[in-house]
Structure formats: structure tokens, C-alpha cells
Amino acid sequence: MMLKLLPSKFTWMLCVLPVLAGCLPGMIMAQVETAKPAVPTIEPGLDLAVKWPWQVEPSDAAAWGLPVDVPAEAPAAKPGAQATPETVAKATPATKVAPKGPPATMIEHVVAKGDSLTKIAHANGVTVDQLRIFNDLKNDRIVIGQVVKVPGESDIKAMVDAAVAAEKAAAKAPAKEKPKKAPSPVKEEAPVLIATKPHRALPPAAWGAASLVLIQAFLDRQGFTIGPIDGTAGPVYDAAYKAFEKAHPGELHTPEGHPSAAMKAIGGPYVEYVLTAADMRWISPHPGSAAGGKTKGKVVEPPPTFEELTHETFMSYRSGWEFVAERFHAAESFLRHINPGIKNANVPGAVFLVPNVLPFEIENALAEPLQPAADPAAPISASMLGVSRLIIRRGDAVIASMPVSAARPGLRGRKTWKILDVVARPRLSSTGDAAAPMTVPYRLSAGPNNPVGIVWINLAKSGDPKPLPYGLHGTSIPGMMTKQESIGGFRMTNWDIARAVRLLPAGTELKWE
């Protein structure tokens, strides 16, 4: 009987399959074409760990960073000298390189042979435009022996404030009567793309994203951040843009839609950064060994395992790309996109084109005191807007607006909480599954790639001094913190939490909106 039934079944299948194939080819092809590798929903290596209770512990400041050989002394850089890939590659960790920002107060530079405004600006952490304005120069010509004043931080702020005030005054001024004869068209000035003299021509990808990067870098400098800068628009960018416009109406663009004087005063959307020997203190000596899906040529590196994470003695950056991206608040993918010529990002001397932000200097980010003292004359308050943005106010003025995400789905608060103290350089410990705890706890060492980042701010419900298990902290996955679960409470990028902690005194109210 079985032998007789088999042919009839096969005959039915042979008749039906061609019909199915003829009716559903579009659907079958669509399934093949749209199939993409699944993005992990949990931070790599923490698949089981996210379900366990974890405790935050302080770590030893002396163990912050990887051991590097630092000579006792290093030669000082000559005044006005500009770092190059060749000189920095030979430099020691103590060698002086160009500062990352303006001097604290105004300094005077006596022009020497070989100096130029570009060299003086680069050596002192300012832009050429700032030197021109501060010294009332009509052009870039300088002579030996001339004294060029380099503006300090307060001077630059005064220049920006003056430019904003001038723009507001111009906007309020009555319109002038149009001349009888139309003036000749004025050629619009070409936009400045880089604040310092570049080592190489800017790639097309950088040109294409320049206008958005300028806005994003400017917003970031003002404390209205978008997370990793990527030169594209999106919901997080829109939220930062609208928050700044509400707090500072008319300060982003002129009535004609051009960048405002304050925005142009930062010098352009990009600067260059030369990786130094001292930077290697923060970068894994085996780049990419735990890169979590990053590509190396055509080979995809496997994500880190939990065992690898718990055996790290310092959770460093996994590559020069990751280090520089976080230092300049950029998405690593965008940093790679605008730096196609970099063959090895893990050696001193590599030159990166980066967004023109105030850099996150991990070597200085945790200098004490971290939290400010409360000032009754200018009280600080904070609010959490939909578990998506942290808003910080001084009095009624919004002084910061930064993206936030919850580490676990459904995690949020109600009414009013309170900011408590801070745990710098946090490490995490757990005995694993609460139902079957381990005798020796697991530990995730301190470092920028710890799941809770470089700082943990304890939170409590109003009227209760006991810290909650959910703090406000950094993250090891700035580009994925809205997409992947992890350990902790409420995450911000490491560069944002480093700034937020210095704005939030202990005792600050945190309202949930």
C-alpha cells in the first residue's frame, strides 16, 4: 500500500509546487532581498549578565589607564611649532603638543622667523579668525617682532557674545530704505571647513556633511548635544536643535538662513587630531580583539565574550578609532567615513579629521572636585524628559540638554528624585544568578568600556537618602545605547556625563516629565 501511495503523493506535490512558485515569486524574492543580519538587542558579552543584580564599586585611581613607559623628561616644543605626523610619531608621552583649547587667559606671542597666523593659532588652541578679530587685523600679514595677542577663554566668550548681540541688534533695527539702483551682487564667502591648516585635502565625505557637522559641533559646544556626531539629521538631532532654539532663539542662523556669527566663531566644522604616544595609555595593545563586530578588512571580528570582559584589568578603548571617536564626540562609523586614508589608526602619528568640539580628555575628565557646590543665588535643577533627554537649568535658563536612554526596557521614574554623590571610575561586581549565586563574584573592571562608563551618579527618591540601584552614568556603547540593553540605569555618553556631573550639585532635584 505504501508503494502505491507514494507516487500519488509525489504527483500531487509536483502539480502544486509549480503553481506556488508561479504565484509567489515576488514574495520569495522580497524575503531574500530584505534579509539582514540581526542586530544584537543586548550589549555584546552581557547576554546573561543583564539579568543579574550588580553593585557599583569605586576603583583605585592609580589603576586608571594602561601602563605605558613615560620618560622622566621630554624636550619642550618650540613656540609656534606645529605638530606633524612625523614629529609626533617620534615623540614621547611627555612631549608637548598643540593644546586642545584656548589659554585660560590672554597671552602675548612675539612673532619669530617662520611664524604665521595659522601656526600661532594652532600652537595656542585658537582659530585664525579669532586672532584676526582680537588683534583687529585686516589680513594675515604679520612681521618679525610684532606682538600678537592670543585671546583667552573669557576673551573668546566676549567675542561670541558681542557677535550675538550685534546680530540681535541688527535684526531689531528698522529696515533701511532701498537704494534707487540695485547694488552689484556680492559673492558669498566660501564656507570655512577646517579651523586649522590641514595636512591633506578634505575628502568628499567631509565636504558633503560639513554644514550639518558645523551645527552639531556648535550645539555640542553649547551643551545641547546629539550623542555621537554623524553629519546626518534625525530625531535626536532635531530634539537638540529645537531645545537650543527655544532657549536661545535666533542664535543659530541669520534671518537669511546663514550660520550665525557665533557659529562661525568656532572656526569651522572640523579640526585635525594627531594621535600621540600618551594616548596609548587608553587604547588596547591588541586593537580589535574585542571589537564587537567591527570589521578588519573583510573579516568581521567576533564580539567579546563575558569571560573576556571579566578578565580585563582595565576596560580600555578597543582601537584608536574608538578612542578618537569618543574624544571628539563622533560616531565611529562617521569618523571612518571622513578618514578614508588612514591605514593604521593604532599608532602615534596617525592624523584624524574630527568634529570641531571641545574634546573629551579622559586623562583630565575626572579631576576633583567632580560635583560643584550648591549656589543658592543660582540654583540648579534637572528634569528627565521622557527618558530621552536630561535637561539642566540654572534658575529658569536651560544650560544643558543631553540624550539619555534606559539600560533596561521599562525602566523609568516618577515625580521627583534627587541627585546624590558620585562614584568616579566605577567597576561592577555580581555573584551572578540570584537563584544560584557564585561564591567568588564576577567583576567588570573600570575603564571607558565598562558598561556604566567613567562616572556613576547615585540617585534617590525624594525624601529617601538610600541610593537606588539605578544611577545616572556613562556607557561603553554610545552609538547603540538607544538600541541595546545593558547593565545599569540611565545612560549618557561618557563625554556628556563628564560635563553633566560638573553641573549637578549633590541634593539637586531631578523631576520626571
Buried (B, 14 or more C-beta within 10 A) or exposed (E): EEEEEEEEEEEEEEEEEEEEEEEEEEEEEEEEEEEEEEEBEBBBBBBEBBBBEBEBBEBEEEBBBBEBEEEEEBEEBEBBBBBEBEBBBEBBBBBBBBEBEBBEEBEEBEBEEEBBBBBBBBBBBBBBBBBBBBBEBEEEEBEEEEEBBBBBBEBBEEBBEBBBEEBEEEEEEEEEEEEEEEEEEEEEEEBBBBBBBBBEEBBEBBBEBBBBBBBBBBBBBBBBBBBBBBBEEEEBBEBBBEBBBEBBEEBBBBEEEEBBBBBBBBBBBBBBBBBBBBBBBBBBEEBBEBBBEBEEEEEEBEBBEBEBBBEBEBBBBBBBBBBBBBBBBBBBEBBBBBBEEBEEBBBBBBBBBBBBBBBBEBEEBBEEEBBBEEEEEEEBBBBBBEBBBBBBBBEEEBBBBBBBBBBEEEBEBEEBBBBBEBBBBBBBEBBBEEEEEEEEBBBBBBBBBBBBBBBBBBBBBEEEEEBBEBBBBBBBBBBBBBEBBBBBBBBBBBBBBBBBBBBBBBEBBBBBE
